[in-house]
């Protein structure tokens, strides 16, 4: 028996490769499926099952393409309805894979069709659970994504309580827990940085698994502090239910080199969004007017999904050399399939063609502190709510990047704003969006709040996030 976690940091997502006696199951695969096919072929094994723990909202799964390429059966939990062929498993159903068994445990709550797969080894022992978004390390899945007219988030939270108590907590303490996500995912609140654990430790440390917890307490605590889901979640869930374009087609269409003239024409006449994915330091030095920065070196795909509201938006890319395929791939992971090409030769080719460029003013935290002592400055803190509430500059205006599109009217185009996040990535995203909307009096604070704290500027007292 072989179990391999294939973890993707940008999405904080874990897919799983399970092999026994020449048969393979893939759990929650990513969009780019060749990696799974290659892995099975290298072992002279055949992919038999593609097991989905639920209809994912935070990424587009590769199950449809993988089934077409391999003939494997797609398995979802009870009640799942799709536009393509699947096996909708029953609660307690056992799927044979070589000489091991994968038992389907219906665990509704995160979504109605959510399941946990219990791996029973060749000796008949419960070995591991692949818990999807039902159970994370340190947390459980958010129960507010499958709300319907007759079903509230409180109803789903109550279902999740029962699923955890009736299906998962009775399992032995030495059962290994393989969740679908780790820290950084928007699918929960307090996910651990660890991506593999054991159930016994979770029973001791995970707030949602307290033995003396009532259902009412669980519902209150699991819903407390949940931020609104990113706007792309519902769209990704629908793609996972309805199907999507073949990934190879998306890559072929998107990974096309465009010279500066063709690139400019595409922006002007196809209403294509210019998305600059280079490091933020490069964007600050020179960028195409009205381009939006979201760098590959950060949480690229989730920020694209949160901030580009039209999932069918035509996109053209400014990329570091050799990174065009990666950029198109990572966009497709969250359903942005309408990439039309990238700028051949990058920003240097754009300059040589005599095209206009713009820059961002960026200053050190020390220089910012000197300016702040000399005059009253307008400061925008674009971090998340919890970060801001934990500690912030006394006079800073909270202007969370997550909600920048909704809160644009809260600031004044005639004022100069000094903008910071935690370390410098998100502030440049925010500034690029503001510049594209006509806010041109912006100053980036390099190093963000981490650097600002090292100055003698006054901040609020620190409040531990867990007590907020």
PERA-V788185 format. One record per pair of residues at least 4 apart in sequence whose ideal C-beta (glycine too) atoms are under 8 Angstrom apart, sorted by the first residue. I is the first residue (numbers start at 1). J is the second residue. D is the distance in whole Angstrom. If there is no record, write none. Layout:
i = {I:I}
j = {J:J}
d = {D:D}
This chain:
i = {1:1:1:1:1:1:1:1:2:2:2:2:2:3:3:3:3:3:3:4:4:4:4:5:5:5:5:5:5:6:6:6:6:6:6:7:7:7:7:7:8:8:8:8:8:8:9:10:10:10:10:10:10:11:11:11:11:11:11:11:11:11:12:12:12:12:12:12:13:13:13:13:13:13:13:14:14:14:14:14:14:14:15:15:15:15:15:15:16:16:16:16:16:16:17:17:17:17:17:18:18:18:18:18:18:18:18:19:19:19:19:19:19:20:20:20:20:20:21:21:22:22:22:22:22:23:23:23:23:23:24:24:24:24:24:24:24:24:24:24:25:25:25:25:25:25:25:25:26:26:26:26:26:26:26:27:27:27:27:27:28:28:28:28:28:28:28:29:29:29:29:29:29:29:30:30:30:30:30:31:31:31:31:31:31:31:31:31:32:32:32:32:32:33:33:33:33:33:33:34:35:36:36:36:36:37:37:37:37:37:38:39:40:40:40:40:41:46:47:47:47:48:48:48:49:49:49:49:49:49:50:50:50:50:50:50:50:51:51:51:51:51:52:52:52:52:52:52:52:52:52:53:53:53:53:53:53:53:53:53:53:53:54:54:54:54:54:54:54:54:54:55:55:55:55:55:55:55:56:56:56:56:56:56:56:57:57:57:57:57:57:57:58:58:58:58:58:58:58:58:58:58:59:59:59:59:60:60:60:60:60:60:60:60:61:62:62:63:63:63:64:64:64:64:64:65:65:65:66:66:67:67:67:67:67:67:68:73:73:74:74:74:74:75:75:75:75:75:76:76:76:76:76:76:76:76:77:77:77:77:77:77:77:77:78:78:78:78:78:78:78:79:79:79:80:80:80:81:81:82:82:82:82:83:83:83:84:89:89:89:89:90:90:91:91:91:92:92:92:92:93:93:94:94:94:94:94:95:95:95:95:96:96:97:97:99:100:100:100:100:100:101:101:102:102:102:102:103:103:103:103:104:104:104:105:105:105:105:105:105:105:106:106:106:106:107:107:107:107:107:107:107:107:107:107:107:108:108:108:108:108:108:108:109:109:109:109:109:109:109:109:109:109:109:109:109:110:110:110:110:110:110:110:110:110:110:110:110:110:111:111:111:111:112:112:112:112:114:114:114:114:114:115:115:116:116:116:116:116:116:116:116:117:117:118:118:118:118:118:119:119:119:119:119:120:120:120:120:121:121:126:126:126:127:127:128:128:128:128:129:129:129:129:129:129:129:129:130:130:131:131:131:131:131:131:131:132:132:132:133:133:133:133:133:133:133:134:134:134:134:134:134:135:135:135:135:135:135:135:135:136:136:136:136:136:136:136:136:136:136:137:137:137:137:137:137:137:137:137:137:137:138:138:138:138:138:138:139:139:139:139:139:139:139:139:140:140:140:140:140:140:141:141:141:142:142:142:142:142:142:143:143:143:143:143:143:143:144:144:144:144:144:145:145:145:145:146:146:147:147:147:147:151:151:152:153:153:154:154:154:155:156:157:157:157:157:157:158:158:158:158:159:160:160:160:161:161:161:161:162:162:163:163:164:164:164:164:165:166:168:169:169:169:171:171:172:172:173:173:173:173:174:174:174:175:175:176:176:176:176:177:177:177:177:177:178:179:180:181:181:181:181:182:182:182:182:182:183:183:183:184:184:184:185:186:186:186:186:186:187:189:189:190:190:192:197:197:198:199:200:201:202:202:203:203:207:208:208:208:208:209:213:213:213:214:215:216:217:218:219:220:222:225:225:227:227:227:229:229:230:230:230:230:231:231:231:231:232:232:232:232:232:232:233:233:234:235:235:235:236:236:236:236:237:238:239:239:239:244:244:245:245:245:246:247:247:248:249:250:250:250:250:250:251:251:251:251:251:253:253:254:254:254:254:254:254:254:254:254:254:254:255:255:255:255:255:255:256:256:256:257:257:257:257:258:258:258:258:258:258:258:258:258:259:259:259:259:259:260:260:260:260:260:260:260:260:261:261:262:262:263:263:263:263:263:263:264:264:265:265:266:266:266:266:266:266:267:267:267:267:270:270:271:272:272:272:272:273:273:273:273:273:273:274:274:274:274:274:274:274:275:275:275:275:275:275:275:275:275:276:276:276:276:276:276:276:276:276:276:276:277:277:277:277:277:277:277:277:277:277:277:278:278:278:278:278:278:278:278:278:278:279:279:279:279:280:280:280:280:280:280:281:282:282:282:283:283:283:283:283:283:284:284:284:284:284:285:286:286:286:286:286:287:287:287:287:287:287:287:287:287:288:288:288:288:288:288:288:289:289:289:290:290:291:291:291:292:292:292:292:292:292:293:293:293:293:294:294:294:294:294:294:295:295:295:295:296:296:296:296:296:296:296:297:298:298:298:299:300:300:301:301:301:301:301:302:302:303:303:303:303:304:304:304:304:305:305:305:306:307:307:307:307:307:308:308:308:309:311:311:312:312:313:313:314:314:314:315:315:315:315:315:316:316:316:316:316:317:317:317:317:317:317:317:318:318:318:318:319:319:319:319:319:319:320:321:323:324:324:325:326:327:327:327:328:328:329:330:331:331:331:332:332:332:343:343:343:344:345:345:345:346:347:347:348:349:350:350:351:351:358:360:360:360:360:360:361:361:361:362:362:362:362:363:363:363:363:363:363:363:364:364:364:364:364:365:365:365:365:365:365:365:365:366:366:367:368:368:368:368:368:368:368:369:369:369:369:369:370:371:371:371:372:372:372:372:376:377:377:377:378:378:378:378:378:379:379:379:379:379:379:379:379:380:380:380:380:380:380:380:380:380:381:381:381:381:381:381:381:381:381:381:382:382:382:382:382:382:382:382:382:382:383:383:383:383:383:383:383:383:383:384:384:384:384:385:385:385:386:386:386:387:387:388:388:388:388:389:389:389:390:390:390:390:390:391:391:391:391:391:391:391:392:392:392:392:392:393:393:393:393:393:393:394:394:394:397:397:399:399:399:399:399:400:400:401:401:401:401:403:404:404:404:404:405:407:408:408:411:411:411:411:413:413:413:413:414:415:416:416:416:417:417:417:417:417:418:418:419:419:419:419:419:419:419:419:420:420:420:420:420:420:420:421:421:421:421:421:421:422:422:422:422:423:423:423:423:424:424:424:424:424:424:425:426:426:427:427:427:427:428:428:429:430:431:431:431:432:433:434:434:435:435:435:445:445:446:447:447:448:449:450:451:452:452:453:463:463:464}
j = {18:19:20:98:99:100:121:122:17:18:19:20:43:16:17:18:119:128:178:16:17:18:39:14:15:16:178:195:196:14:15:16:17:30:35:13:14:15:182:195:12:13:14:15:30:333:184:299:300:301:302:330:333:30:58:59:181:185:301:302:333:334:181:182:183:184:185:191:28:30:58:59:180:181:185:28:178:179:180:181:182:195:26:27:28:29:30:36:25:26:27:28:130:178:24:26:36:39:40:24:25:26:27:97:100:102:119:23:24:40:43:45:98:97:98:99:100:122:98:99:43:44:45:46:98:45:46:48:97:98:36:39:40:43:45:46:47:48:49:97:47:48:49:50:51:95:97:102:36:47:49:50:51:66:72:51:52:53:117:130:51:52:53:56:61:132:180:33:36:50:61:62:63:66:35:59:61:62:333:59:60:61:62:65:247:329:332:333:62:247:329:332:333:37:62:65:66:69:247:38:39:40:47:62:66:41:47:66:69:70:42:43:45:46:47:70:45:70:66:70:72:72:73:97:72:73:75:95:97:102:63:66:67:72:73:74:75:75:95:102:117:130:56:61:63:74:75:76:77:80:240:77:114:115:116:117:130:131:132:133:134:180:76:77:110:111:113:114:115:132:133:76:80:111:113:237:240:241:60:61:133:180:236:237:240:145:187:229:233:234:236:237:181:185:186:187:230:233:236:302:305:334:236:301:333:334:236:239:240:244:332:333:334:335:240:66:247:67:74:240:68:74:84:243:244:69:246:247:70:72:71:72:73:74:84:85:246:86:87:84:85:86:87:86:87:89:95:104:80:82:86:87:88:89:113:115:88:89:104:106:108:113:114:115:88:89:90:91:106:113:115:88:112:113:86:88:113:88:241:86:241:242:243:241:242:243:243:93:95:104:115:104:106:104:105:106:103:104:105:106:103:104:101:102:103:104:120:101:102:103:104:100:101:101:102:122:119:120:121:122:127:119:120:117:118:119:120:117:118:119:120:115:117:118:115:116:117:118:129:167:168:114:115:163:167:114:115:116:131:132:134:160:163:164:167:168:112:113:114:156:159:160:163:114:134:140:141:143:156:157:159:160:161:162:163:164:114:132:133:134:140:141:142:143:145:146:156:160:187:133:145:146:156:146:151:156:159:132:133:134:141:163:132:134:129:130:131:132:134:135:167:168:129:130:126:128:129:171:175:126:127:128:129:130:124:125:126:127:125:127:171:172:175:175:176:175:176:177:178:135:168:171:175:176:177:178:199:178:180:135:136:168:177:178:179:180:141:179:180:141:142:179:180:181:187:188:140:141:160:163:164:168:140:141:164:168:177:179:202:206:140:141:179:180:181:182:187:188:191:192:177:179:182:191:192:194:195:196:197:202:206:190:191:192:202:205:206:188:189:190:191:192:206:207:208:160:164:188:206:208:222:160:187:188:187:188:189:222:226:229:153:156:157:159:160:222:223:153:156:223:226:229:229:233:234:237:151:156:151:152:153:156:155:156:156:157:223:158:219:223:159:160:161:218:219:222:223:162:215:218:219:163:164:218:222:165:215:218:219:166:215:167:168:168:169:208:209:169:170:199:199:203:209:175:199:199:200:198:199:200:203:198:199:200:198:199:196:197:198:199:196:197:198:199:202:196:195:187:185:187:188:191:191:192:193:194:195:191:192:193:191:299:302:191:227:229:230:233:302:191:225:226:207:466:197:201:202:202:203:204:205:206:209:209:211:221:213:218:221:222:213:217:218:221:218:219:220:221:222:223:224:226:386:468:384:385:402:233:234:302:305:306:402:235:305:306:309:236:305:306:311:334:335:237:305:238:239:311:335:240:305:334:335:241:242:243:244:335:335:337:249:250:337:250:251:332:252:253:254:328:332:337:339:255:325:328:329:332:339:340:315:317:324:328:331:332:337:339:340:341:342:324:325:328:339:341:342:340:341:342:324:341:342:344:262:263:266:316:340:341:342:343:344:263:344:345:349:353:264:343:344:345:349:350:353:355:265:353:266:341:267:316:341:343:344:350:268:355:269:270:270:272:314:316:340:341:272:274:288:316:314:340:314:314:315:316:340:292:308:313:314:315:316:288:290:291:292:316:317:318:291:292:294:304:308:315:316:317:318:283:287:288:291:292:293:294:295:317:318:432:293:294:295:296:300:317:318:319:320:323:327:282:283:293:295:296:318:319:320:346:347:283:295:297:320:284:293:295:424:425:428:285:286:320:347:287:293:295:360:428:432:359:360:362:428:444:359:347:351:357:358:359:291:293:318:347:357:358:359:360:432:318:347:350:355:356:357:358:356:357:358:435:436:318:432:436:307:308:429:432:433:436:428:429:431:432:298:300:303:304:307:429:300:425:428:429:300:319:320:323:326:327:330:425:303:425:426:303:304:330:305:330:331:333:334:306:334:307:401:426:429:308:331:334:336:334:335:336:402:401:404:405:429:433:313:315:336:405:335:336:337:338:336:338:338:339:340:331:336:338:339:340:339:340:341:342:343:324:327:328:339:341:342:343:342:343:346:347:323:324:327:342:343:346:346:346:327:328:342:329:330:331:339:342:332:339:333:334:336:337:339:336:337:339:347:349:350:349:349:350:352:350:351:357:352:353:355:357:355:357:435:428:431:435:442:444:442:443:444:443:444:445:446:367:368:371:443:444:445:446:368:445:446:447:451:369:445:446:447:451:452:454:455:370:455:371:372:377:418:443:445:452:455:373:452:455:456:457:374:375:377:418:377:379:418:457:395:395:416:418:397:415:416:417:418:393:395:396:397:417:418:419:420:396:397:399:411:417:418:419:420:430:388:392:393:396:397:398:399:420:421:449:399:400:401:404:419:420:421:426:427:430:387:388:392:400:401:421:422:426:449:388:400:401:402:389:398:400:390:465:468:422:449:392:396:398:400:463:465:468:462:463:464:465:468:449:453:459:460:461:462:463:396:398:449:459:460:449:452:457:458:459:460:458:459:460:410:411:404:407:410:411:430:404:407:421:426:429:430:407:408:430:433:434:433:411:434:437:415:417:434:439:438:439:440:441:441:441:441:442:443:434:439:441:442:443:443:445:427:430:431:434:442:443:444:445:424:427:444:445:448:449:452:425:426:427:430:448:449:426:448:449:450:447:448:449:450:428:444:445:446:447:448:429:430:448:431:444:445:448:432:444:433:434:435:442:444:436:437:439:442:439:440:442:451:452:451:451:452:452:453:454:455:457:459:459:467:468:468}
d = {8:7:5:8:8:6:6:7:7:7:4:7:8:7:7:5:8:7:8:7:4:8:8:5:8:6:6:6:7:7:5:7:6:8:7:7:5:8:7:6:8:5:8:8:6:8:8:6:6:5:7:6:8:8:7:5:8:7:6:7:6:8:5:5:6:4:4:7:7:7:7:6:6:6:7:7:7:7:6:7:7:6:7:6:5:5:6:8:8:7:4:7:6:6:7:6:7:6:8:7:5:8:7:7:8:8:7:7:5:7:6:5:7:5:3:6:5:8:3:5:8:7:5:6:7:7:6:5:5:5:8:8:5:8:5:7:5:6:8:8:8:6:4:8:6:8:5:6:5:6:7:5:7:7:8:5:8:7:7:5:8:6:6:7:6:7:6:6:6:6:6:4:6:6:8:7:7:5:6:8:5:7:5:7:5:7:5:5:7:6:6:8:8:6:4:5:4:6:7:6:6:7:7:8:6:6:7:8:6:7:6:7:5:7:5:8:8:8:7:4:4:6:7:6:6:6:6:6:7:7:5:5:6:5:7:5:7:5:8:7:6:7:8:6:6:7:7:5:8:8:8:8:6:6:7:7:7:7:3:7:7:6:8:7:6:5:6:4:7:6:6:8:7:6:7:5:5:6:8:5:8:8:7:7:5:5:8:7:4:7:5:4:8:6:6:6:8:6:7:7:8:8:6:7:5:6:6:5:6:6:7:6:7:5:5:5:7:6:5:8:7:8:6:5:7:6:6:6:6:7:7:5:7:5:8:8:8:8:5:7:7:4:7:7:5:5:7:8:3:7:5:8:6:7:6:8:7:6:7:6:8:4:6:4:6:7:6:6:5:6:8:7:6:5:6:5:4:8:7:5:5:7:8:7:5:5:5:5:7:4:7:7:8:6:7:4:7:7:8:8:7:5:5:7:5:8:8:7:5:8:7:8:6:7:6:4:6:6:6:6:8:7:4:5:7:6:8:7:4:8:6:5:6:8:6:4:7:6:8:5:7:8:6:8:7:5:6:5:8:8:4:8:4:7:5:7:5:7:6:8:5:7:6:6:7:8:7:5:6:7:4:2:7:8:5:8:5:7:4:6:8:3:7:6:7:8:8:6:8:8:6:4:8:6:8:8:8:6:7:5:7:8:7:8:5:7:5:6:5:7:7:6:7:4:6:8:5:7:8:8:5:5:7:7:6:7:6:7:5:4:6:6:5:7:7:6:4:7:6:8:7:7:6:7:6:7:7:5:8:4:8:7:6:7:5:7:7:7:5:3:8:8:5:7:5:7:7:6:7:6:7:7:6:8:7:6:6:6:7:8:6:7:5:8:6:7:8:5:5:7:7:6:7:7:4:5:7:8:5:7:7:5:6:4:8:7:6:4:6:5:5:8:7:8:7:6:7:7:8:4:6:7:6:6:6:6:8:8:6:7:5:4:4:7:5:6:7:4:7:7:6:7:6:6:8:7:7:6:6:6:6:7:5:7:7:6:6:6:6:7:7:6:7:7:4:5:6:7:6:8:6:6:6:8:7:6:5:4:7:5:8:5:7:5:6:7:6:5:7:7:8:7:6:5:6:7:8:7:6:3:7:6:7:7:7:4:7:7:6:8:7:5:6:6:6:6:7:8:4:5:7:6:6:6:6:7:4:5:6:5:7:6:8:6:8:7:6:8:7:8:6:6:8:8:7:6:6:7:6:7:6:4:6:5:7:6:8:6:7:6:8:5:5:8:7:6:6:6:6:6:6:8:8:7:8:7:7:5:8:7:5:4:8:8:8:7:6:6:4:7:6:6:7:6:8:7:7:5:6:6:7:6:5:7:6:7:5:5:7:7:6:6:6:7:6:6:6:6:6:7:5:5:7:6:7:6:7:7:7:7:8:8:8:4:7:8:8:3:7:7:8:5:5:5:8:8:7:7:4:7:8:7:6:4:4:4:6:7:8:4:7:6:6:7:6:8:7:8:6:7:8:8:6:5:4:6:6:7:6:8:7:6:7:5:8:8:6:7:6:8:5:5:8:5:6:7:5:6:8:6:5:7:6:4:6:5:6:6:7:6:7:5:7:5:7:4:7:6:8:7:7:6:6:8:8:5:7:6:7:5:6:7:5:7:5:8:8:8:4:7:8:6:6:5:7:6:7:5:8:7:5:4:6:8:6:8:6:7:5:8:8:7:6:6:7:6:7:6:6:6:4:7:7:8:7:5:5:7:7:6:7:7:4:5:7:7:6:5:7:5:8:6:5:7:7:7:7:6:7:8:8:6:7:6:7:8:7:8:6:7:5:8:5:6:7:7:8:8:8:5:6:6:5:6:8:4:8:6:5:6:7:6:7:6:8:8:5:8:7:6:7:6:7:8:7:4:8:6:6:6:6:5:7:5:5:6:7:6:8:8:6:5:6:6:6:4:8:8:6:8:7:7:7:7:6:8:7:7:5:6:8:5:7:6:5:8:5:7:6:6:5:7:7:5:6:7:7:6:5:8:7:7:4:7:7:5:7:6:4:5:5:5:7:7:7:6:6:6:4:6:6:6:8:7:6:5:7:8:4:8:6:7:6:8:7:7:6:6:3:8:8:7:6:7:6:6:5:7:7:6:7:7:6:8:7:5:7:5:7:7:4:8:5:4:6:8:6:7:7:7:7:8:6:7:7:6:6:7:5:4:5:7:5:7:6:6:6:8:6:8:5:7:8:7:8:4:7:5:7:7:6:8:5:8:8:6:8:8:8:5:7:5:6:5:7:6:6:4:6:7:5:8:7:7:6:4:7:5:7:5:8:7:6:5:7:4:7:5:7:6:8:7:6:6:4:7:6:7:5:5:6:4:4:5:8:7:8:5:6:7:7:7:6:8:6:6:8:6:6:5:6:6:8:5:8:5:7:6:8:5:6:5:7:5:7:8:8:6:6:7:5:7:5:7:7:6:6:8:7:6:7:6:8:5:7:6:8:8:7:6:7:7:7:7:8:7:5:6:5:5:7:6:6:8:8:8:8:6:7:7:8:7:6:5:8:8:8:7:4:7:7:8:7:7:6:7:5:6:5:6:6:8:6:7:6:7:8:5:8:4:5:6:6:7:4:4:7:5:7:7:5:5:6:7:5:8:5:7:7:8:6:6:5:7:6:8:6:6:7:6:6:6:7:6:6:5:6:6:7:4:6:6:6:7:7:7:7:3:8:7:6:8:8:6:8:7:6:6:8}
